[in-house]
Amino acid sequence: MKKLTTATQWYGPFNEITATDVSYICDDCVLMIDVIGEGVISDYNPETDIHPPTQEQLDTQWDVVRQERNSLLAACDWTQLPDTPADKDSWAAYRQELRDITAQTDPFAIIWPTAPEA
């Protein structure tokens, strides 16, 4: 095993593990070793220990996605003004793709549309 980092918090794929620790990595796991020597805090193996997110975690992540989506929409509002030189149809399609973001199934793996050239 080799030392990765010294940290006070470590975030897993769907949960937070808080510890004052030194992290070590091996071939099949990440070990969180307490610096006081009290043992393993987490023995997480992503191949076998996949925990689905809780509903609260999903709701929180969807809130983050909606905030980002709203920010991107606000940043391109100008493209729909009557006197803009932008390609309104391309921007309208992009804006619709942003509105449809919440139709995706996984808020942790959002595929964001690419904005047209301004």
N, C-alpha and C positions, 0 to 999 in steps of 0.2 A: 504494500500500500504506500501511497505517497500523499503528502499533505497538499490539500488544495488551497485552503484559505482559513483565515481566522474571521469569524463572523458572529454577530449577535442574533441574526435572523436568517432562516433558510426557508425559501418558498418552494413547495412541491408543485406538481402540475395543477392540482386543484385544491390544495390546502396549505396552510401555513404552519410550519413547525418553528416555534420560537425557542432559542436556546443560547446560552453563552457557551460556545463550543469551539472546537477546532475540527474542521471537516477533512476527511480522508476519502480517497476513492480507491476502489479495487475493480476487478474486471466485471463483476456482476452486481455491484451495489454501491451506495453511498453511505458511509457510516458517519454518524454525528457523535463524536466522543466528547463527553463532558470534561472540561479542563480540570475539574476538581477530582476527576477519576472515578466518577460514579457509574461509568459504563456507557453502553450504547443508548442513545436517545432515539435514533431512528435507523432502521436497517431497511431502506427503501429499494426495491428492485422494480424498475419500470416494466419489466417483462411479465412479472407475476402479480405485482401489487398495484394494479390500476384501479383507482377508486373513482367512480363517477362523481361529478360535482353535485353538491347539494342544491336544492331549489333556490336557497338564499344566494349561493354563489352564482348560479345561472342568472338570477334576477339582477344581481349587482353587475355582472359582466354585460348583460343586455343594456343596463343603464349607461355603462361606459361606451358601448357601441353607439347608442342613440345620441349621446353627447358629441361624439366624434362626427357622426353623420350630420347632425344639426350644424356643427361648426363648418363642415365642408359645404353644406347647402348655403349657409349664410355668406361664405366667402365667394360664392359664384352667383349671388342674386343679381348682380349687375348685368349678367349675360342675358337676362330676360327683359331688360329695359327696351323701350321702343327704338331708341336711337343708338343702340350699341352696334359696333362693327363686328362683333363675334358671330359665329355661325350658330344661330339660335337653335336650330334643329339638333345639332350635335350636343349642345349644352343641355337642351331639354331632355334628350335621351339619357345623358349622364346623370342629370338630376333625378330622373325617374329611377335609374339603377340605385342611386343612393337611398331613395325612399323605400325601395324594395329590399334593402339590406336585411331588414328584420324577418324576411321570409326564409333566410338561411337557417339551418338547423343548429349550428354550433357557434355560440358567441365567442368562443375561444379560438376559432379558426375562420374568421371572416375573410372573404375574398372581396377586396375593395375594387370598385371600378376605377379606370384611369381617366382622368380629366382630359378633355380635348385640348388642342393647342389654343392658346388665348389669342 
